[in-house]
Amino acid sequence: MFQAVSKTLSAASTTLVCRGVLIRCYCKKTPTKLRVSRALSGADLGASVKVQGWVRSVRPQKANLFLHVNDGSSLQPLQVVASPELNDPLLTFGSAVEVTGILKKSPHKKQSVELEADQILVVGECDPVDFPFKIKERHGLEYIRQYPHLRCRTNAFSSLLRIRSEATTAIHSYFKENDFVQIHTPIITSNDCEGAGELFQVEPSGPEIVEDEYFFSVPTFLTVSGQLHLEVISGAFSRVYTFGPTFRAENSQSRRHLAEFYMVEAEISFTQSIEDLTKVMEDMFKSATEHVLAHCVEDVDLFHKHVTPGHRDTVDAMMKNTFPVITYTEAVDILNRSSEKFASPAGWGCDLKTEHEKYLVKHCGNIPVFVTDYPYDLKPFYARDNQDHPERTAAAVDLLVPGVGELCGGSLREERLDLLRARLEEAGLEDTYSWYLDLRRFGSVPHGGFGLGFERYLQCILGVDNIKDVIPFPRFSHSCLL
């Protein structure tokens, strides 16, 4: 009976009384598993802990072995101090490890805590010779772009992914706090919201597929925008938004374009003017940016100090200033009076090119600027007619930002049934969009909305020049790796 009780006590680590005899059994406490970010906070000093991650540096010395271990939860790694006997030939830069030991206050100024290891287990080997990233080299964004399957192991890209995650949280929080309802709009659609025709057609494949027969009975495509579906929902919900992937079949490999990217889109019912939209656009931009700057201090600093030095001044200026508003007509006048030599002319009725947009931003103090009231013929069928003959403009707005150009595009929607029907008839789309006309027939209200390119937003606040460097797995013409 005593042996049985004793065995139970060893497993339970407790104290019991058996037949009048006090029996106490001691066993080693199970280490607490910590993320590196938690360990660095110092909240668990003196505790027995386990940290799992990847080795960022190895320094074997005569008296001690030093490791830096990171698990993606922070930019800063955790320093591990161990006896030289724990060194292992497999313990190399890039290897995956599990380290157990006591978390202690560090005597060195460069880190506040360190892990005094009593056990180091190599979970995954990494050959430092073949590994494309080297321990003492700072690799540029263009270089690491060649390795989409490995670039998350670098400081720059891991920082980008944490910033991207936090920015996503910030945008959802903004809409939640302002009483917007999130709508999951479909990825497969039968309409071309932008009317540009740059669509990926969706077709099934397999041995039982009947050729020349549509799976959905109509041609279907990957969505270019969730706007029209948001407009449907805005007939019952006054504030809605969506945040998801969109697709454009642009045959471009430029630093500005992706075939798959993320869009934040919002639709607001009972709007009175274009200012109802610009206020939400500016407030969301500043709210999300303020959140990112506050919650990703080290990650943002990495970009502003080492990737795009000096860009923090631009971000601070964007946050401090109210975004100015100019009309398209005023913008064209500014461009025509400029001494700048543009590759494309800037005549009234022409779409603004990126070079024009960037010049306008600089002209307005290198802060974001709203451009409103574009020529009616430049905008899709749903944009509201200002009825301001002879120019005839649409109640549309773009937000132009430093280093990027167009970040947001939006408009008031044409709620007047007769005007909308006339435009659809002119384009030969009345039958295709009969359901859209129904929205105006049954309880229509003045409404409007906008879309923001999420990757362009990240470029704007970080100063990153190439859009392929702000998305985990870039898809573009002739490239779909992984």
C-alpha positions in Angstrom: 0.0 0.0 0.0 2.8 2.4 0.8 4.6 1.8 -2.5 1.3 2.5 -4.3 0.7 5.7 -2.5 4.3 6.8 -2.9 4.1 6.3 -6.7 0.9 8.3 -6.9 2.4 11.1 -4.9 5.4 11.3 -7.2 3.1 11.7 -10.1 0.8 14.2 -8.4 3.5 16.2 -6.5 1.3 16.7 -3.4 1.1 15.8 0.3 -1.2 13.2 1.8 -1.7 11.3 5.1 -1.7 7.5 4.8 -2.5 5.5 7.9 -1.5 8.3 10.1 1.9 8.9 8.4 2.6 12.2 6.7 4.1 11.5 3.2 5.5 14.4 1.2 7.0 13.9 -2.3 8.9 16.6 -4.3 9.2 16.6 -8.1 10.5 19.0 -10.7 8.0 21.6 -11.7 7.0 21.4 -15.4 8.5 24.5 -17.2 6.0 27.1 -18.4 5.9 27.5 -22.1 6.4 31.1 -23.1 6.4 33.2 -26.3 9.6 35.2 -26.7 7.6 38.5 -26.4 6.3 37.3 -23.1 9.7 36.3 -21.9 11.2 39.7 -22.8 8.5 41.5 -20.8 10.2 40.3 -17.6 6.9 39.2 -16.0 8.2 35.7 -15.4 11.6 36.3 -13.9 12.8 33.4 -11.8 10.5 30.9 -13.4 11.4 27.7 -15.1 10.3 28.2 -18.7 10.4 26.6 -22.1 10.9 28.7 -25.3 10.6 27.3 -28.8 11.8 29.1 -31.8 14.6 29.6 -34.4 18.2 30.5 -33.8 19.2 34.0 -35.0 22.8 33.8 -33.8 25.2 31.4 -32.1 28.3 32.5 -30.2 30.2 29.7 -28.5 32.8 31.0 -26.0 35.1 29.3 -23.6 33.0 29.9 -20.5 29.5 30.2 -22.0 27.4 29.5 -25.1 25.2 32.4 -26.3 22.2 32.0 -28.5 19.6 34.4 -29.8 16.2 32.7 -30.3 13.1 34.2 -31.9 9.6 32.8 -32.5 8.1 35.6 -34.6 6.3 37.2 -31.6 8.7 40.2 -31.5 11.5 41.8 -33.5 13.9 41.3 -30.5 15.2 37.8 -29.9 15.7 36.3 -26.5 19.3 35.8 -25.4 20.0 32.3 -24.1 23.1 31.6 -22.0 24.2 28.0 -21.6 27.1 25.9 -20.5 29.6 25.1 -23.4 28.7 21.4 -22.8 25.2 22.1 -24.3 26.7 23.1 -27.6 25.8 20.9 -30.5 27.1 20.8 -34.1 23.5 21.0 -35.3 23.0 24.2 -33.3 23.4 26.6 -36.2 21.9 29.8 -37.6 18.3 29.0 -38.7 17.9 25.8 -36.8 14.7 25.3 -34.8 15.3 24.7 -31.1 13.5 24.1 -27.8 15.2 25.6 -24.8 14.4 25.0 -21.1 15.8 26.9 -18.2 15.4 29.7 -15.7 14.5 33.2 -16.9 16.8 35.7 -15.2 17.5 39.4 -15.2 20.4 40.1 -17.6 23.5 41.9 -16.3 24.0 43.4 -19.8 22.5 46.7 -21.0 21.5 45.4 -24.4 18.8 43.1 -23.0 16.8 43.2 -19.8 16.3 39.4 -19.4 18.0 36.2 -20.5 17.3 32.6 -20.3 19.8 30.5 -18.4 19.5 27.2 -20.2 19.8 23.7 -18.7 18.6 21.9 -21.8 18.7 22.7 -25.5 17.0 20.5 -28.0 17.6 20.9 -31.7 14.1 20.2 -33.3 15.0 21.1 -36.9 18.4 21.3 -38.6 19.5 24.1 -40.9 22.6 23.9 -43.1 24.0 27.5 -42.9 26.0 27.0 -46.1 22.9 26.3 -48.2 20.6 28.6 -46.3 20.2 31.7 -48.6 20.3 34.2 -45.7 23.6 34.7 -43.9 24.0 35.6 -40.2 26.1 38.7 -40.6 24.6 40.1 -43.8 21.7 42.6 -44.1 19.7 41.4 -47.1 17.6 43.9 -49.1 13.9 43.5 -49.9 14.7 42.8 -53.5 17.1 39.9 -52.6 14.7 38.2 -50.1 11.9 38.6 -52.6 13.5 35.7 -54.5 12.7 33.4 -51.7 9.0 33.7 -50.9 9.1 30.4 -49.0 11.9 31.6 -46.7 11.7 35.4 -46.4 9.5 35.3 -43.3 12.7 34.2 -41.5 14.3 37.7 -42.0 13.9 40.6 -39.6 12.5 42.9 -42.3 9.8 40.6 -43.5 8.8 39.3 -40.1 8.3 42.9 -39.0 6.2 43.5 -42.1 4.0 40.6 -41.3 3.4 41.7 -37.7 2.6 45.2 -38.9 0.2 43.8 -41.5 -1.5 41.8 -38.8 -1.8 44.8 -36.5 -3.0 47.0 -39.3 -5.7 44.5 -40.1 -6.8 44.5 -36.5 -6.8 48.3 -36.4 -9.1 48.6 -39.5 -11.6 46.1 -38.1 -11.5 47.9 -34.8 -12.2 51.3 -36.5 -15.3 50.0 -38.3 -16.5 48.2 -35.2 -16.2 51.3 -33.0 -18.1 53.3 -35.7 -21.0 50.9 -35.9 -20.2 49.3 -39.3 -21.4 45.8 -39.9 -18.8 43.5 -41.6 -20.1 41.7 -44.7 -18.4 38.7 -46.3 -18.8 39.5 -50.0 -18.3 36.6 -52.5 -15.0 35.9 -54.2 -16.8 34.3 -57.2 -19.1 36.7 -59.0 -20.9 37.2 -62.3 -20.4 40.9 -62.5 -17.5 43.3 -63.5 -17.8 46.0 -60.9 -15.0 48.2 -62.3 -16.1 47.7 -65.9 -12.5 47.4 -67.0 -12.7 43.8 -68.3 -9.5 42.7 -66.5 -11.1 39.6 -65.0 -10.0 36.1 -64.1 -12.7 33.7 -65.4 -13.6 30.8 -63.2 -14.0 27.4 -64.9 -14.1 24.0 -63.2 -11.6 21.3 -64.2 -11.9 17.5 -64.0 -12.8 14.4 -66.1 -16.5 14.8 -65.6 -16.7 18.4 -66.6 -18.9 19.0 -69.7 -17.3 21.4 -72.1 -19.1 24.5 -73.3 -21.4 24.3 -70.2 -21.1 26.9 -67.5 -20.9 25.4 -63.9 -23.0 28.3 -62.6 -25.1 28.6 -65.8 -23.5 32.0 -66.5 -19.9 33.1 -66.9 -18.3 33.7 -63.5 -15.1 35.5 -62.4 -12.9 36.2 -59.4 -14.1 39.4 -57.9 -12.5 42.8 -58.6 -14.5 44.5 -55.9 -17.2 43.7 -53.3 -18.8 47.1 -53.8 -22.0 46.0 -55.7 -22.7 43.3 -53.1 -22.2 45.9 -50.3 -24.7 48.1 -52.1 -27.2 45.3 -51.9 -26.7 45.0 -48.1 -26.7 48.8 -47.7 -30.4 48.7 -48.6 -31.1 47.4 -45.1 -27.9 48.3 -43.1 -26.8 51.9 -43.1 -23.1 51.2 -42.5 -21.3 48.2 -43.9 -17.8 47.1 -44.9 -15.8 44.2 -46.3 -12.1 43.4 -46.1 -10.9 40.6 -48.4 -9.0 39.5 -51.5 -9.7 41.0 -54.9 -8.2 40.1 -58.3 -7.2 42.0 -61.5 -5.9 40.3 -64.6 -3.5 43.1 -65.4 -0.6 41.9 -67.5 1.9 44.0 -65.5 5.0 43.2 -63.5 5.4 46.7 -62.3 6.2 47.6 -58.7 2.6 49.0 -58.4 0.5 46.1 -59.5 -0.6 42.7 -58.2 -3.0 40.2 -59.6 -4.3 39.4 -56.1 -4.4 42.0 -53.3 -6.6 43.0 -50.4 -9.3 45.7 -50.4 -11.0 47.5 -47.6 -14.4 48.7 -48.9 -17.2 50.5 -47.1 -20.7 51.6 -48.1 -22.7 54.3 -46.2 -26.4 54.9 -46.6 -28.2 58.3 -46.2 -25.2 60.3 -47.4 -25.6 64.0 -48.0 -22.3 64.8 -49.8 -18.9 63.6 -50.8 -17.6 64.9 -47.5 -19.5 62.1 -45.8 -17.1 59.8 -47.5 -13.9 61.8 -47.2 -14.4 62.1 -43.4 -14.6 58.3 -43.0 -11.6 57.8 -45.3 -9.4 60.2 -43.4 -10.5 59.1 -40.0 -9.9 55.4 -40.8 -6.5 56.2 -42.3 -5.4 58.1 -39.2 -7.0 55.7 -36.7 -5.3 52.6 -38.2 -2.0 54.4 -38.6 -2.0 55.6 -35.0 -2.8 52.1 -33.8 0.1 50.6 -35.8 2.6 53.2 -34.7 1.6 52.6 -31.0 1.6 48.8 -31.2 4.5 48.0 -33.6 7.1 50.5 -32.4 10.2 48.4 -33.1 8.9 46.9 -36.3 8.0 50.3 -37.8 11.3 51.8 -36.6 13.1 49.0 -38.5 11.6 50.2 -41.7 11.9 53.9 -41.0 15.5 53.7 -39.9 17.0 50.9 -42.1 14.7 50.4 -45.2 13.3 53.9 -45.8 15.3 56.4 -43.7 13.5 59.6 -43.1 10.1 58.4 -43.9 8.9 58.8 -40.3 8.8 62.6 -40.9 6.4 62.0 -43.8 4.1 59.8 -41.7 4.1 62.4 -38.8 3.1 65.1 -41.3 0.3 62.9 -42.6 -1.0 62.4 -39.0 -0.8 66.0 -38.0 -2.4 67.7 -41.0 -6.0 67.8 -42.3 -6.1 66.3 -45.8 -6.7 69.1 -48.3 -9.5 68.8 -51.0 -9.2 70.0 -54.6 -11.4 69.3 -57.6 -10.2 67.4 -60.6 -10.5 70.7 -62.6 -8.2 72.4 -60.1 -5.8 69.5 -60.2 -5.5 69.7 -64.0 -4.9 73.4 -63.7 -2.1 72.8 -61.2 -0.5 70.3 -63.5 -0.7 72.5 -66.6 0.8 75.4 -64.7 3.7 73.2 -63.5 7.2 73.4 -65.0 7.4 69.6 -64.5 7.8 67.6 -67.8 5.3 64.8 -67.6 5.4 61.7 -69.9 1.6 62.0 -70.4 -0.3 65.2 -71.0 -2.7 66.4 -68.3 -5.6 67.7 -70.3 -9.2 68.0 -68.9 -11.0 64.7 -69.5 -7.8 62.5 -69.3 -7.4 60.1 -66.4 -4.6 61.2 -64.0 -1.5 59.1 -64.2 0.7 58.1 -61.3 3.2 60.8 -62.2 0.4 63.4 -62.0 -0.9 62.0 -58.7 2.5 62.1 -57.0 3.1 65.7 -58.2 -0.2 66.8 -56.8 0.7 65.3 -53.4 4.0 67.2 -53.4 2.3 70.4 -54.5 -0.1 70.1 -51.6 2.8 69.8 -49.0 3.6 66.1 -49.4 0.5 65.0 -47.4 -2.6 63.1 -48.6 -4.9 65.1 -50.8 -8.5 64.4 -51.9 -9.3 65.0 -55.6 -13.1 65.3 -56.3 -15.5 65.7 -59.2 -13.9 63.7 -62.0 -15.2 63.8 -65.5 -18.4 61.8 -65.7 -17.1 59.6 -68.6 -14.1 58.5 -66.6 -16.2 56.8 -63.9 -18.2 53.6 -63.9 -22.0 53.5 -64.4 -22.8 53.7 -60.7 -21.1 57.1 -60.0 -23.6 59.9 -59.4 -24.0 62.5 -62.1 -23.3 66.0 -60.7 -25.4 67.4 -63.6 -23.1 70.4 -63.9 -23.1 71.0 -67.7 -21.2 71.8 -69.7 -18.3 70.0 -67.9 -20.4 67.2 -66.6 -18.6 65.6 -63.7 -19.3 62.8 -61.3 -19.5 62.9 -57.5 -16.3 60.8 -57.3 -13.2 61.2 -55.1 -9.7 59.7 -55.0 -7.3 59.9 -52.0 -3.7 60.5 -53.2 -0.9 59.8 -50.8 2.9 60.3 -50.7 5.0 57.8 -52.6 2.1 55.8 -53.9 -0.5 58.0 -55.6 -4.0 56.7 -55.5 -4.8 54.9 -52.2 -8.6 55.2 -52.1 -11.3 55.6 -54.7 -15.0 56.2 -54.1 -18.1 58.0 -55.1 -21.7 58.8 -54.3 -23.8 56.2 -56.1 -26.5 57.2 -58.6 -29.7 56.7 -56.7 -32.0 58.3 -59.3 -33.6 55.4 -61.2 -34.2 57.3 -64.5 -30.6 58.5 -64.7 -29.1 55.1 -63.8 -31.4 53.3 -66.3 -30.4 55.7 -69.0 -26.7 55.1 -68.4 -27.0 51.3 -68.3 -29.0 51.4 -71.5 -26.3 53.4 -73.1 -23.7 50.8 -72.1 -26.0 47.9 -73.1 -26.1 46.6 -69.6 -29.7 47.1 -68.6 -30.6 43.4 -68.6 -27.3 42.3 -66.9 -27.9 44.8 -64.0 -31.7 44.6 -63.8 -31.2 43.5 -60.1 -29.2 46.7 -59.6 -32.1 48.8 -60.9 -34.4 47.0 -58.4 -32.3 48.4 -55.6 -33.4 51.9 -56.8 -37.0 50.8 -57.2 -37.5 49.5 -53.7 -36.6 51.9 -50.9 -33.5 53.5 -52.4 -31.7 56.2 -50.4 -28.7 58.4 -51.3 -25.6 56.4 -50.5 -21.9 56.2 -51.3 -18.8 54.2 -50.6 -15.1 53.8 -51.3 -12.3 51.2 -51.5 -8.8 51.3 -50.0 -6.0 49.1 -51.3 -4.5 47.5 -48.2 -1.1 46.8 -49.7 -0.8 50.4 -50.9 -1.7 51.6 -47.4 1.2 49.6 -46.0 3.5 51.0 -48.7 2.4 54.5 -47.7 3.0 54.2 -43.9 6.3 52.3 -44.3 7.7 53.9 -47.4 8.2 50.6 -49.2 8.6 51.2 -52.9 7.5 47.8 -54.3 4.1 46.4 -53.6 5.4 42.9 -53.8 7.3 43.5 -50.5 4.2 44.1 -48.4 2.2 41.0 -49.1 3.1 37.4 -47.9 2.8 35.7 -51.3 2.7 38.1 -54.3 0.8 37.0 -57.4 1.5 38.9 -60.6 1.8 38.3 -64.3 3.9 35.2 -65.1 4.5 34.5 -61.4 2.5 32.4 -59.0 5.1 30.8 -56.7 3.9 28.4 -54.0 
